[in-house]
Amino acid sequence: MYHLPVYQEKDKQRVLEFMQEHPFATLMGVSADQQPVATQIPLLFKERAGKLFLVGHLMKQTDHHKAFMNNNQALVLFTGPHTYVSASWYENKQQGSTWNYMTVHAKGILHYLPDEDLPGILDELTSYFENNTSSPSLYKHLPEEYLNRLMKAIVAFEIEVEQTDAVFKLSQNRDEKSFQQIIGQLEKGNTGAQSIAGEMKKIQTALFAP
């Protein structure tokens, strides 16, 4: 991970909010034969006794399911908006161009949960992401036969997060005029560029405070 201090986000609350805003994360591990495995998966966030837990479910007998049975070390990658930044937007244009982005790496231990915990987790997941108490697709409204068949194929898990590393690379190393010019150019770009411009505006006052 890119660990330059100027880009590291130390505000734990801001890091947690970023993770919650981007819950469709990449779960990565290593199999028994040292092969990397990864899957993208929606996650719930829970706190117990001051610790953060990531909760979700996997399909059984997949490479990632088998991998975490042998090695429970997990890395979860949360990614947000990103965009190319041209050095032609700097005051000093004779430099390398770069990429602005926001990401959080969460490391921890993955534990598979007993089968009796799975219905509650599915209920929480559908309720949270449907965000509609009258939705016909809530867990409680699904046919029992369908649920029984579904739950035989998946397993619930939780990851106890032991470490988070956050990099919000938003041109913090640039002079104020270049910073403003980057924002102006990004605001003309695509959705990702405009999102990064918005994030840069949030830190501009603190970054260049007299």
LUMMIDO-26338 format. One record per residue (C-alpha): residue number from 1; x, y, z. Coordinates in nm, 2 decimals, padded with zeros to 4 digits. Layout:
% LUMMIDO-26338
<r seq="NUM" u="X" v="Y" w="Z"/>
...
% end
This chain:
% LUMMIDO-26338
<r seq="1" u="00.00" v="00.00" w="00.00"/>
<r seq="2" u="00.11" v="00.36" w="-00.07"/>
<r seq="3" u="00.21" v="00.47" w="00.28"/>
<r seq="4" u="00.33" v="00.83" w="00.23"/>
<r seq="5" u="00.21" v="01.01" w="00.54"/>
<r seq="6" u="00.06" v="01.30" w="00.35"/>
<r seq="7" u="-00.20" v="01.08" w="00.20"/>
<r seq="8" u="-00.28" v="00.86" w="00.51"/>
<r seq="9" u="-00.62" v="00.92" w="00.67"/>
<r seq="10" u="-00.60" v="00.90" w="01.05"/>
<r seq="11" u="-00.95" v="01.00" w="01.14"/>
<r seq="12" u="-01.10" v="00.66" w="01.24"/>
<r seq="13" u="-01.46" v="00.79" w="01.21"/>
<r seq="14" u="-01.40" v="00.92" w="00.86"/>
<r seq="15" u="-01.24" v="00.58" w="00.77"/>
<r seq="16" u="-01.54" v="00.39" w="00.90"/>
<r seq="17" u="-01.78" v="00.61" w="00.72"/>
<r seq="18" u="-01.59" v="00.56" w="00.40"/>
<r seq="19" u="-01.61" v="00.18" w="00.44"/>
<r seq="20" u="-01.98" v="00.20" w="00.51"/>
<r seq="21" u="-02.04" v="00.41" w="00.20"/>
<r seq="22" u="-01.86" v="00.15" w="-00.01"/>
<r seq="23" u="-01.98" v="-00.19" w="00.14"/>
<r seq="24" u="-01.93" v="-00.39" w="-00.18"/>
<r seq="25" u="-01.57" v="-00.48" w="-00.10"/>
<r seq="26" u="-01.31" v="-00.72" w="-00.23"/>
<r seq="27" u="-01.23" v="-01.00" w="00.01"/>
<r seq="28" u="-00.88" v="-01.15" w="-00.04"/>
<r seq="29" u="-00.70" v="-01.45" w="00.11"/>
<r seq="30" u="-00.44" v="-01.72" w="00.03"/>
<r seq="31" u="-00.52" v="-02.09" w="-00.03"/>
<r seq="32" u="-00.34" v="-02.38" w="00.13"/>
<r seq="33" u="-00.12" v="-02.41" w="-00.18"/>
<r seq="34" u="-00.03" v="-02.04" w="-00.16"/>
<r seq="35" u="-00.25" v="-01.93" w="-00.44"/>
<r seq="36" u="-00.43" v="-01.58" w="-00.40"/>
<r seq="37" u="-00.81" v="-01.58" w="-00.40"/>
<r seq="38" u="-01.05" v="-01.29" w="-00.41"/>
<r seq="39" u="-01.42" v="-01.23" w="-00.43"/>
<r seq="40" u="-01.64" v="-00.92" w="-00.43"/>
<r seq="41" u="-01.90" v="-00.92" w="-00.16"/>
<r seq="42" u="-02.14" v="-00.69" w="00.03"/>
<r seq="43" u="-02.06" v="-00.65" w="00.40"/>
<r seq="44" u="-02.24" v="-00.54" w="00.72"/>
<r seq="45" u="-02.05" v="-00.36" w="00.99"/>
<r seq="46" u="-02.09" v="-00.44" w="01.36"/>
<r seq="47" u="-01.91" v="-00.32" w="01.67"/>
<r seq="48" u="-01.87" v="-00.52" w="01.99"/>
<r seq="49" u="-01.66" v="-00.43" w="02.29"/>
<r seq="50" u="-01.49" v="-00.16" w="02.09"/>
<r seq="51" u="-01.39" v="-00.39" w="01.80"/>
<r seq="52" u="-01.51" v="-00.37" w="01.44"/>
<r seq="53" u="-01.65" v="-00.68" w="01.27"/>
<r seq="54" u="-01.73" v="-00.73" w="00.90"/>
<r seq="55" u="-02.02" v="-00.97" w="00.84"/>
<r seq="56" u="-02.13" v="-01.15" w="00.52"/>
<r seq="57" u="-02.17" v="-01.48" w="00.35"/>
<r seq="58" u="-01.99" v="-01.69" w="00.09"/>
<r seq="59" u="-02.09" v="-01.97" w="-00.14"/>
<r seq="60" u="-01.96" v="-02.31" w="-00.02"/>
<r seq="61" u="-01.70" v="-02.51" w="-00.21"/>
<r seq="62" u="-01.56" v="-02.21" w="-00.40"/>
<r seq="63" u="-01.19" v="-02.13" w="-00.40"/>
<r seq="64" u="-01.23" v="-01.85" w="-00.14"/>
<r seq="65" u="-01.45" v="-02.07" w="00.09"/>
<r seq="66" u="-01.19" v="-02.34" w="00.09"/>
<r seq="67" u="-00.90" v="-02.10" w="00.13"/>
<r seq="68" u="-01.03" v="-01.95" w="00.45"/>
<r seq="69" u="-01.09" v="-02.29" w="00.59"/>
<r seq="70" u="-00.71" v="-02.34" w="00.58"/>
<r seq="71" u="-00.58" v="-01.99" w="00.63"/>
<r seq="72" u="-00.81" v="-01.74" w="00.81"/>
<r seq="73" u="-00.60" v="-01.43" w="00.75"/>
<r seq="74" u="-00.82" v="-01.19" w="00.55"/>
<r seq="75" u="-00.76" v="-00.87" w="00.37"/>
<r seq="76" u="-01.07" v="-00.66" w="00.26"/>
<r seq="77" u="-01.03" v="-00.38" w="00.01"/>
<r seq="78" u="-01.28" v="-00.09" w="00.01"/>
<r seq="79" u="-01.25" v="00.13" w="-00.29"/>
<r seq="80" u="-01.41" v="00.47" w="-00.37"/>
<r seq="81" u="-01.39" v="00.72" w="-00.65"/>
<r seq="82" u="-01.06" v="00.76" w="-00.85"/>
<r seq="83" u="-00.94" v="00.96" w="-01.14"/>
<r seq="84" u="-00.64" v="01.05" w="-01.35"/>
<r seq="85" u="-00.47" v="01.38" w="-01.27"/>
<r seq="86" u="-00.26" v="01.54" w="-01.54"/>
<r seq="87" u="00.06" v="01.73" w="-01.45"/>
<r seq="88" u="-00.04" v="01.99" w="-01.71"/>
<r seq="89" u="-00.28" v="02.12" w="-01.44"/>
<r seq="90" u="00.01" v="02.20" w="-01.20"/>
<r seq="91" u="00.19" v="02.53" w="-01.18"/>
<r seq="92" u="00.51" v="02.34" w="-01.25"/>
<r seq="93" u="00.40" v="02.12" w="-01.55"/>
<r seq="94" u="00.73" v="01.94" w="-01.60"/>
<r seq="95" u="00.65" v="01.65" w="-01.36"/>
<r seq="96" u="00.49" v="01.31" w="-01.38"/>
<r seq="97" u="00.11" v="01.29" w="-01.39"/>
<r seq="98" u="-00.07" v="01.08" w="-01.13"/>
<r seq="99" u="-00.39" v="00.92" w="-01.01"/>
<r seq="100" u="-00.61" v="01.04" w="-00.72"/>
<r seq="101" u="-00.81" v="00.78" w="-00.53"/>
<r seq="102" u="-00.96" v="00.67" w="-00.20"/>
<r seq="103" u="-00.91" v="00.32" w="-00.05"/>
<r seq="104" u="-00.91" v="00.14" w="00.28"/>
<r seq="105" u="-00.74" v="-00.19" w="00.35"/>
<r seq="106" u="-00.89" v="-00.38" w="00.65"/>
<r seq="107" u="-00.69" v="-00.68" w="00.78"/>
<r seq="108" u="-00.83" v="-00.94" w="01.02"/>
<r seq="109" u="-00.92" v="-01.29" w="01.11"/>
<r seq="110" u="-01.22" v="-01.46" w="00.93"/>
<r seq="111" u="-01.43" v="-01.70" w="01.13"/>
<r seq="112" u="-01.71" v="-01.91" w="00.97"/>
<r seq="113" u="-02.03" v="-01.89" w="01.18"/>
<r seq="114" u="-02.26" v="-02.18" w="01.28"/>
<r seq="115" u="-02.56" v="-02.26" w="01.05"/>
<r seq="116" u="-02.81" v="-02.13" w="01.30"/>
<r seq="117" u="-02.66" v="-01.78" w="01.26"/>
<r seq="118" u="-02.72" v="-01.77" w="00.89"/>
<r seq="119" u="-03.10" v="-01.68" w="00.89"/>
<r seq="120" u="-03.04" v="-01.37" w="01.11"/>
<r seq="121" u="-02.75" v="-01.25" w="00.89"/>
<r seq="122" u="-02.95" v="-01.29" w="00.57"/>
<r seq="123" u="-03.23" v="-01.10" w="00.74"/>
<r seq="124" u="-03.00" v="-00.82" w="00.83"/>
<r seq="125" u="-02.83" v="-00.80" w="00.49"/>
<r seq="126" u="-03.16" v="-00.78" w="00.30"/>
<r seq="127" u="-03.31" v="-00.53" w="00.54"/>
<r seq="128" u="-03.01" v="-00.31" w="00.53"/>
<r seq="129" u="-02.96" v="-00.31" w="00.15"/>
<r seq="130" u="-03.33" v="-00.31" w="00.05"/>
<r seq="131" u="-03.37" v="-00.01" w="00.29"/>
<r seq="132" u="-03.75" v="-00.05" w="00.25"/>
<r seq="133" u="-03.96" v="-00.21" w="00.52"/>
<r seq="134" u="-04.24" v="-00.29" w="00.27"/>
<r seq="135" u="-04.01" v="-00.46" w="00.01"/>
<r seq="136" u="-04.14" v="-00.80" w="-00.10"/>
<r seq="137" u="-03.78" v="-00.91" w="-00.13"/>
<r seq="138" u="-03.70" v="-00.89" w="00.24"/>
<r seq="139" u="-03.58" v="-01.22" w="00.39"/>
<r seq="140" u="-03.90" v="-01.26" w="00.59"/>
<r seq="141" u="-04.11" v="-01.26" w="00.27"/>
<r seq="142" u="-03.91" v="-01.52" w="00.07"/>
<r seq="143" u="-04.06" v="-01.87" w="00.03"/>
<r seq="144" u="-03.94" v="-02.12" w="00.29"/>
<r seq="145" u="-03.86" v="-02.38" w="00.02"/>
<r seq="146" u="-03.64" v="-02.13" w="-00.16"/>
<r seq="147" u="-03.46" v="-02.02" w="00.16"/>
<r seq="148" u="-03.39" v="-02.38" w="00.26"/>
<r seq="149" u="-03.23" v="-02.45" w="-00.07"/>
<r seq="150" u="-03.03" v="-02.13" w="-00.07"/>
<r seq="151" u="-02.90" v="-02.17" w="00.28"/>
<r seq="152" u="-02.75" v="-02.52" w="00.20"/>
<r seq="153" u="-02.52" v="-02.35" w="-00.05"/>
<r seq="154" u="-02.38" v="-02.06" w="00.16"/>
<r seq="155" u="-02.20" v="-02.01" w="00.49"/>
<r seq="156" u="-02.20" v="-01.70" w="00.71"/>
<r seq="157" u="-01.87" v="-01.54" w="00.83"/>
<r seq="158" u="-01.74" v="-01.25" w="01.03"/>
<r seq="159" u="-01.40" v="-01.09" w="01.02"/>
<r seq="160" u="-01.26" v="-00.93" w="01.33"/>
<r seq="161" u="-01.07" v="-00.63" w="01.20"/>
<r seq="162" u="-00.73" v="-00.60" w="01.36"/>
<r seq="163" u="-00.59" v="-00.32" w="01.14"/>
<r seq="164" u="-00.71" v="-00.06" w="00.89"/>
<r seq="165" u="-00.49" v="00.14" w="00.65"/>
<r seq="166" u="-00.65" v="00.43" w="00.47"/>
<r seq="167" u="-00.51" v="00.62" w="00.18"/>
<r seq="168" u="-00.71" v="00.92" w="00.05"/>
<r seq="169" u="-00.48" v="01.06" w="-00.22"/>
<r seq="170" u="-00.62" v="01.40" w="-00.30"/>
<r seq="171" u="-00.33" v="01.61" w="-00.42"/>
<r seq="172" u="-00.24" v="01.71" w="-00.06"/>
<r seq="173" u="00.12" v="01.76" w="-00.18"/>
<r seq="174" u="00.04" v="02.03" w="-00.42"/>
<r seq="175" u="00.06" v="02.41" w="-00.38"/>
<r seq="176" u="-00.27" v="02.59" w="-00.34"/>
<r seq="177" u="-00.30" v="02.73" w="-00.69"/>
<r seq="178" u="-00.23" v="02.39" w="-00.85"/>
<r seq="179" u="-00.48" v="02.23" w="-00.61"/>
<r seq="180" u="-00.75" v="02.47" w="-00.72"/>
<r seq="181" u="-00.66" v="02.41" w="-01.09"/>
<r seq="182" u="-00.69" v="02.04" w="-01.04"/>
<r seq="183" u="-01.03" v="02.08" w="-00.89"/>
<r seq="184" u="-01.14" v="02.30" w="-01.18"/>
<r seq="185" u="-01.03" v="02.04" w="-01.44"/>
<r seq="186" u="-01.18" v="01.74" w="-01.25"/>
<r seq="187" u="-01.52" v="01.92" w="-01.23"/>
<r seq="188" u="-01.53" v="01.90" w="-01.61"/>
<r seq="189" u="-01.47" v="01.52" w="-01.61"/>
<r seq="190" u="-01.67" v="01.21" w="-01.55"/>
<r seq="191" u="-01.85" v="01.10" w="-01.24"/>
<r seq="192" u="-01.53" v="00.97" w="-01.07"/>
<r seq="193" u="-01.34" v="01.29" w="-01.15"/>
<r seq="194" u="-01.62" v="01.50" w="-01.01"/>
<r seq="195" u="-01.64" v="01.29" w="-00.70"/>
<r seq="196" u="-01.27" v="01.34" w="-00.63"/>
<r seq="197" u="-01.31" v="01.71" w="-00.69"/>
<r seq="198" u="-01.58" v="01.72" w="-00.43"/>
<r seq="199" u="-01.36" v="01.53" w="-00.18"/>
<r seq="200" u="-01.07" v="01.77" w="-00.25"/>
<r seq="201" u="-01.30" v="02.07" w="-00.17"/>
<r seq="202" u="-01.38" v="01.91" w="00.17"/>
<r seq="203" u="-01.01" v="01.93" w="00.28"/>
<r seq="204" u="-00.91" v="02.25" w="00.10"/>
<r seq="205" u="-00.97" v="02.49" w="00.39"/>
<r seq="206" u="-00.78" v="02.28" w="00.64"/>
<r seq="207" u="-00.50" v="02.20" w="00.40"/>
<r seq="208" u="-00.42" v="02.57" w="00.32"/>
<r seq="209" u="-00.52" v="02.73" w="00.65"/>
<r seq="210" u="-00.29" v="03.02" w="00.73"/>
% end
